Amino acid sequence: MARAGSMFGVLLLALCLASPLAAQPSERAARERLDAIGEEIQGLSRRLSSTRQARDAADRQLREVETALAETHRRLDTLQAERRELGDRIAALETRRDALQAERADQLEALDAQLDALYRLGLTPQLKLLLNQDDPARLDRLQHYLNHLAKARNERLDALARLDSALADNRRELEARGTRLDALAEELAGRSAELARRMAERSELVAELDSRYTTEQARLADLNQDRAHAERVLREVQEELARLERPPPSTAIEQTQGELPWPVQGSVASRFRRGDGVHRNGMLIQAAEGTPVKAVHAGRVVFADWMRGFGNLLIVDHGDQVMTLHAHLQHFGVEVGQAVSRGDTLGAVGASGGHDTPALYFEVRRGGEPIDPQSWIASR
C-alpha cells in the first residue's frame, strides 16, 4: 500500500522545473528512487527483527496478544469503513430507485392519457379519415395528430422499457449490497467477540506483569531497562538509515520547527525529561482510545512493530536526520517503507505496551538524540 506521497514534493517540483521537456522521465526516475528507498527500509526493518524480542514469557505473551489486538482493531476499522460506504451506497440506490419509480409512474400516467385520447377517437380512426374526406384541412390535422400521438406513445413505451431495465439493475445491486452488508455484520460480530476475548486476556497478562513488582523502585528499574533496550534499537535504526545506498532526501522539516501540528489533541500527562522509563525522552499525550494519530510532517515509515515498554511503536524518518516516534498505538494505519504526508493517519491512540491508560507517547530525535518535542510542535 505504499504511496508516492507529497513528502518529496519539493524534490519532484525541482526536477520538473529544471527540465520542462524532460519532466516525465525525471519524475519517473524520482519515483523509482523513492520506491528503491522504500524497499531498502523494508529490508532494514527485517534486519532489526532480532532486536524486537521480549524478555520473558509474560512479555512475549503480551506482545502476541497486543499484536493480535492491533490486527483485530485494524480489521474492525476496515469493516466499519466498508459498512459506512455500503450504507451510503444503499441509501443512494434507494434514492435512485424512488426517483425511477416516480418517473415510471409519470410515464405510465402520460401513456394512459395518450391511450385515452386515442380511445376517444374510436377503435378505427384511420377508417374515419377515409370516410371524412369532405374537409381536407381537417383530415390533414387529424392525420398529423395521429402521427404525433403514435410517436409519443412509442417514445413512452421505450422510456418505460429503459426504466424497467434500470429498476431491475437497481434491485439486483441493492440485493447484492444487502447481502454484503449482512456478511459484514456477521464478521463484525465475530471480530467484536474476538476483541472482547483478547482484551480480557490482555488484562490478565498486564495484572501478571504488574504483580512482579514488589516495590516502586523495582518497577522504575524495569522501565529504565525498557528505555535502555529502546535506545539500542533506535541507534541501530539510525545507523542503518545512514548506511542506506539511497538515503531519504530532505523534507525541509528544519524549516518547520515550532510550527508542526500536534500528532493528536489531548492533555499532556508528562513532558520531556519529566517522565519515567520509556517516557523520559518525549511527551505523553492522553486521548481517547481509537483517536487518529496524524503525521506531523512528510516522511517515510521506517519502523512499525511491537516493542516492550512502547507497545506498538511507529517511527517516521523525515530526512535531515530527524525522526518522530509514536508509541502505545492501538494499531497501525501505515506500513514500513510507506511515504506519508503531513496530516496522514499513522494509526490510533491505544494503551499497548502493558499500559492501563490510552495515550500517545511522542518523541522527536535529531541525529539520533532526543530533543524536546514541544520545541518543534506549535504552541496552543
C-alpha positions, 0 to 999 in steps of 0.5 A: 500500500505504499504511496508516492506521497507529497513528502518529496514534493519539493524534490519532484517540483525541482526536477520538473522545473529544471527540465520542462521537456524532460519532466516525465522521465525525471519524475519517473526516475524520482519515483523509482528512487523513492520506491528503491528507498522504500524497499531498502527500509523494508529490508532494514526493518527485517534486519532489526527483527532480532532486536524486537524480542521480549524478555520473558514469557509474560512479555512475549505473551503480551506482545502476541496478544497486543499484536493480535489486538492491533490486527483485530482493531485494524480489521474492525476499522476496515469493516466499519469503513466498508459498512459506512460506504455500503450504507451510503451506497444503499441509501443512494440506490434507494434514492435512485430507485424512488426517483425511477419509480416516480418517473415510471409512474409519470410515464405510465400516467402520460401513456394512459392519457395518450391511450385515452385520447386515442380511445376517444377517437374510436377503435378505427380512426384511420377508417374515419379519415377515409370516410371524412374526406369532405374537409381536407384541412381537417383530415390533414390535422387529424392525420398529423395528430395521429402521427404525433400521438403514435410517436409519443406513445412509442417514445413512452413505451421505450422510456418505460422499457429503459426504466424497467431495465434500470429498476431491475439493475437497481434491485439486483445491486441493492440485493447484492449490497444487502447481502454484503452488508449482512456478511459484514455484520456477521464478521463484525460480530465475530471480530467484536467477540474476538476483541472482547476475548483478547482484551480480557486476556490482555488484562490478565497478562498486564495484572501478571506483569504488574504483580512482579513488582514488589516495590516502586523502585523495582518497577522504575528499574524495569522501565529504565531497562525498557528505555535502555533496550529502546535506545539500542534499537533506535541507534541501530535504526539510525545507523542503518538509515545512514548506511542506506545506498539511497538515503531519504532526501530532505523534507525541509522539516528544519524549516518547520520547527515550532510550527508542526501540528500536534500528532493528536489533541489531548492533555499532556500527562508528562513532558520531556525529561519529566517522565519515567522509563520509556517516557523520559525522552518525549511527551505523553499525550492522553486521548481517547482510545481509537483517536487518529494519530496524524503525521506531523510532517512528510516522511517515510515509515521506517519502523512499525512493530511491537516493542516492550515498554512502547507497545506498538511503536511507529517511527517516521524518518523525515530526512535531515536526520530527524525522526518522530516516534509514536508509541502505545498505538492501538494499531497501525494505519501505515506500513514500513517503507510507506511515504506519508504526508503531513496530516496522514493517519499513522494509526490510533491512540491505544494503551499497548505496551502493558499500559492501563491508560490510552495515550500517545507517547511522542518523541522527536530525535535529531541525529539520533538524540532526543530533543524536546518535542514541544520545541518543534510542535506549535504552541496552543 
